[in-house]
Amino acid sequence: AKNALQYVQTSLEQSYGFSVSRRTYLDMVIQELKNQDRSFEYIIHENYMIVSDVGFLLEDVVRNIVQGYQGNYKGTYPEMFVDPSLSSDQGNLYINGTQWGSFMRSVLASQSKESIGLARSMFFDASLSGNDLLLSGFVYPNEEQTIVSTFRDQEPEPIGLLRMIPNNTAEVLHIGSSNLPKWYEHWSSLFQTSIKSHQNTLVQPQDIMMNTSREIGLATLETVDPTISKRLLFLKLSDEAGMRNQLNRIAEAVSVTNNDSVFVEDFSDYKIGMIEINEFPAALLGEHFTGFPASHYLFYMDYLVIASSDLTLKEWLNNIDSENTWGQTVDVNTFVAENLGEANLTQILSLNRSWNQLLAEFSPERQAVLKKNSNVLKQFDMMALQISNLENKYYANLNWNYQAKKAPAPQELNLGDELLVHF
């Protein structure tokens, strides 16, 4: 180990102009390698090399070692180290959910209004299979104030609306609930701040959501301009007549307020209505469901479909009529059949179609890294994360598919830069 380390250090000095310095902290030697562009520090302990480009983080590791591993990561989040782990995979991934929001705020261009975490902690086995990166494991709510905790006592559901997702979709968020009114009670309490910030006296969220059942889906469509929102909200209905009455009541009340007539348009054998209220879906479901300056809607089979614009809704209907949807596309259908099953929470991402929106979310520094490595990253296209509650134990799977592109030839990743992908 010492010979290998000496070889690496000598190579860095000779090939990249790094200079070496040493300092002592709590009787442990910390070595620093530095050149004009960057620097990092490392220690060697029990045949492990611990490296960081932030000095105080390495000092945290030294303190943990010197203090006999008291109050460390494993001790604070023991749940991640209890469940069985595969011994023949390519590694393990441990995520501290309580710090994930702070981490993302350090790389995103703007901060979320509400700091609601997915889970307290997450553990995944990592493996490679063919063209897929597979992560499988568990998420642990442990606290009421997490998204996963809203699925307590809920059974996973199939994703019935996938057949209605158009091929120009960048991202899909799907919620499956065996008892949606109970789930909504927990969800609306969790996101009460953003729901209240979008509230309107004409909208009674409980009365509207009581007409829904089992499925909620949000599709974000591809756009060249990331400032333009093209979104579709799907609500599976338990009572279509009840939902019609609720929406008609709101539309009539808005027309009286605006001294205008109720908007109704015939298109492709369907009647399109409109709720002229800014961010109507967010008034029901909170900040994740923004992007609707007005809500154009229609009833399709046993779903209510709400679009962010009249044009978006008509384009969706044209895609349905021409079978230009995920349900009719071989590559997507194969990915869905191989990777997606019943779940409580599903997020599906097409990296290529969501590229412009993703770039806009990151800070300028991170955008530069993503653009520099775009040829490589875009070969990892379809990604799906699913979380399923089985007897109040939350199983999670993440699948990311790689499809090599023939042109242009991919550039090598610059390992000296940070590589961060947000989904």
URCORFEN-V483738 format. One record per residue. N is the residue number from 1. RES is the residue in one letter. PHI is phi in whole degrees, 0 to 359 (none if undefined). Layout:
N,RES,PHI + N,RES,PHI
This chain:
1,A,none + 2,K,294 + 3,N,296 + 4,A,296 + 5,L,297 + 6,Q,297 + 7,Y,296 + 8,V,298 + 9,Q,297 + 10,T,297 + 11,S,297 + 12,L,296 + 13,E,294 + 14,Q,280 + 15,S,271 + 16,Y,240 + 17,G,71 + 18,F,284 + 19,S,256 + 20,V,244 + 21,S,224 + 22,R,226 + 23,R,215 + 24,T,247 + 25,Y,226 + 26,L,51 + 27,D,69 + 28,M,248 + 29,V,274 + 30,I,253 + 31,Q,255 + 32,E,240 + 33,L,249 + 34,K,214 + 35,N,227 + 36,Q,293 + 37,D,266 + 38,R,201 + 39,S,215 + 40,F,208 + 41,E,239 + 42,Y,208 + 43,I,229 + 44,I,245 + 45,H,217 + 46,E,50 + 47,N,67 + 48,Y,255 + 49,M,254 + 50,I,252 + 51,V,238 + 52,S,205 + 53,D,264 + 54,V,240 + 55,G,302 + 56,F,290 + 57,L,292 + 58,L,293 + 59,E,294 + 60,D,300 + 61,V,296 + 62,V,298 + 63,R,298 + 64,N,298 + 65,I,293 + 66,V,295 + 67,Q,273 + 68,G,73 + 69,Y,61 + 70,Q,264 + 71,G,69 + 72,N,266 + 73,Y,302 + 74,K,295 + 75,G,288 + 76,T,282 + 77,Y,236 + 78,P,294 + 79,E,300 + 80,M,289 + 81,F,250 + 82,V,262 + 83,D,290 + 84,P,297 + 85,S,235 + 86,L,290 + 87,S,262 + 88,S,247 + 89,D,265 + 90,Q,266 + 91,G,144 + 92,N,236 + 93,L,235 + 94,Y,242 + 95,I,235 + 96,N,272 + 97,G,295 + 98,T,290 + 99,Q,254 + 100,W,296 + 101,G,298 + 102,S,297 + 103,F,298 + 104,M,294 + 105,R,294 + 106,S,280 + 107,V,242 + 108,L,272 + 109,A,287 + 110,S,220 + 111,Q,264 + 112,S,289 + 113,K,290 + 114,E,238 + 115,S,265 + 116,I,250 + 117,G,276 + 118,L,294 + 119,A,202 + 120,R,292 + 121,S,205 + 122,M,216 + 123,F,227 + 124,F,225 + 125,D,276 + 126,A,250 + 127,S,210 + 128,L,248 + 129,S,220 + 130,G,62 + 131,N,260 + 132,D,241 + 133,L,266 + 134,L,243 + 135,L,241 + 136,S,224 + 137,G,176 + 138,F,223 + 139,V,241 + 140,Y,235 + 141,P,290 + 142,N,58 + 143,E,224 + 144,E,289 + 145,Q,272 + 146,T,224 + 147,I,298 + 148,V,299 + 149,S,296 + 150,T,290 + 151,F,262 + 152,R,299 + 153,D,65 + 154,Q,257 + 155,E,266 + 156,P,294 + 157,E,232 + 158,P,290 + 159,I,264 + 160,G,289 + 161,L,275 + 162,L,302 + 163,R,294 + 164,M,257 + 165,I,276 + 166,P,288 + 167,N,290 + 168,N,269 + 169,T,279 + 170,A,268 + 171,E,206 + 172,V,231 + 173,L,246 + 174,H,232 + 175,I,243 + 176,G,243 + 177,S,216 + 178,S,285 + 179,N,220 + 180,L,295 + 181,P,302 + 182,K,292 + 183,W,299 + 184,Y,295 + 185,E,301 + 186,H,289 + 187,W,297 + 188,S,294 + 189,S,289 + 190,L,294 + 191,F,253 + 192,Q,298 + 193,T,297 + 194,S,286 + 195,I,297 + 196,K,293 + 197,S,292 + 198,H,249 + 199,Q,293 + 200,N,223 + 201,T,298 + 202,L,276 + 203,V,251 + 204,Q,249 + 205,P,307 + 206,Q,299 + 207,D,294 + 208,I,283 + 209,M,288 + 210,M,292 + 211,N,267 + 212,T,256 + 213,S,205 + 214,R,73 + 215,E,226 + 216,I,227 + 217,G,228 + 218,L,233 + 219,A,250 + 220,T,256 + 221,L,268 + 222,E,294 + 223,T,221 + 224,V,287 + 225,D,263 + 226,P,293 + 227,T,279 + 228,I,266 + 229,S,263 + 230,K,233 + 231,R,226 + 232,L,230 + 233,L,248 + 234,F,245 + 235,L,238 + 236,K,284 + 237,L,257 + 238,S,262 + 239,D,213 + 240,E,295 + 241,A,298 + 242,G,296 + 243,M,292 + 244,R,301 + 245,N,298 + 246,Q,297 + 247,L,291 + 248,N,298 + 249,R,299 + 250,I,293 + 251,A,298 + 252,E,293 + 253,A,294 + 254,V,294 + 255,S,296 + 256,V,294 + 257,T,299 + 258,N,271 + 259,N,55 + 260,D,221 + 261,S,272 + 262,V,289 + 263,F,280 + 264,V,218 + 265,E,226 + 266,D,272 + 267,F,207 + 268,S,51 + 269,D,69 + 270,Y,237 + 271,K,256 + 272,I,261 + 273,G,252 + 274,M,216 + 275,I,256 + 276,E,275 + 277,I,232 + 278,N,296 + 279,E,58 + 280,F,301 + 281,P,299 + 282,A,293 + 283,A,291 + 284,L,265 + 285,L,234 + 286,G,97 + 287,E,295 + 288,H,291 + 289,F,245 + 290,T,276 + 291,G,102 + 292,F,237 + 293,P,300 + 294,A,213 + 295,S,243 + 296,H,264 + 297,Y,218 + 298,L,207 + 299,F,254 + 300,Y,231 + 301,M,53 + 302,D,252 + 303,Y,234 + 304,L,264 + 305,V,246 + 306,I,244 + 307,A,243 + 308,S,282 + 309,S,203 + 310,D,297 + 311,L,294 + 312,T,298 + 313,L,292 + 314,K,292 + 315,E,298 + 316,W,297 + 317,L,298 + 318,N,297 + 319,N,294 + 320,I,297 + 321,D,297 + 322,S,267 + 323,E,58 + 324,N,268 + 325,T,226 + 326,W,301 + 327,G,294 + 328,Q,248 + 329,T,251 + 330,V,299 + 331,D,299 + 332,V,292 + 333,N,299 + 334,T,295 + 335,F,299 + 336,V,296 + 337,A,296 + 338,E,277 + 339,N,238 + 340,L,246 + 341,G,226 + 342,E,292 + 343,A,201 + 344,N,266 + 345,L,223 + 346,T,226 + 347,Q,231 + 348,I,241 + 349,L,229 + 350,S,258 + 351,L,299 + 352,N,295 + 353,R,282 + 354,S,260 + 355,W,304 + 356,N,296 + 357,Q,294 + 358,L,296 + 359,L,303 + 360,A,295 + 361,E,283 + 362,F,269 + 363,S,293 + 364,P,305 + 365,E,296 + 366,R,287 + 367,Q,300 + 368,A,298 + 369,V,294 + 370,L,297 + 371,K,296 + 372,K,298 + 373,N,251 + 374,S,297 + 375,N,298 + 376,V,282 + 377,L,299 + 378,K,289 + 379,Q,279 + 380,F,262 + 381,D,261 + 382,M,284 + 383,M,230 + 384,A,220 + 385,L,246 + 386,Q,230 + 387,I,232 + 388,S,230 + 389,N,268 + 390,L,236 + 391,E,57 + 392,N,61 + 393,K,241 + 394,Y,258 + 395,Y,269 + 396,A,226 + 397,N,222 + 398,L,234 + 399,N,238 + 400,W,231 + 401,N,264 + 402,Y,252 + 403,Q,228 + 404,A,295 + 405,K,260 + 406,K,285 + 407,A,210 + 408,P,285 + 409,A,298 + 410,P,292 + 411,Q,276 + 412,E,285 + 413,L,295 + 414,N,275 + 415,L,289 + 416,G,278 + 417,D,256 + 418,E,285 + 419,L,235 + 420,L,232 + 421,V,236 + 422,H,256 + 423,F,219
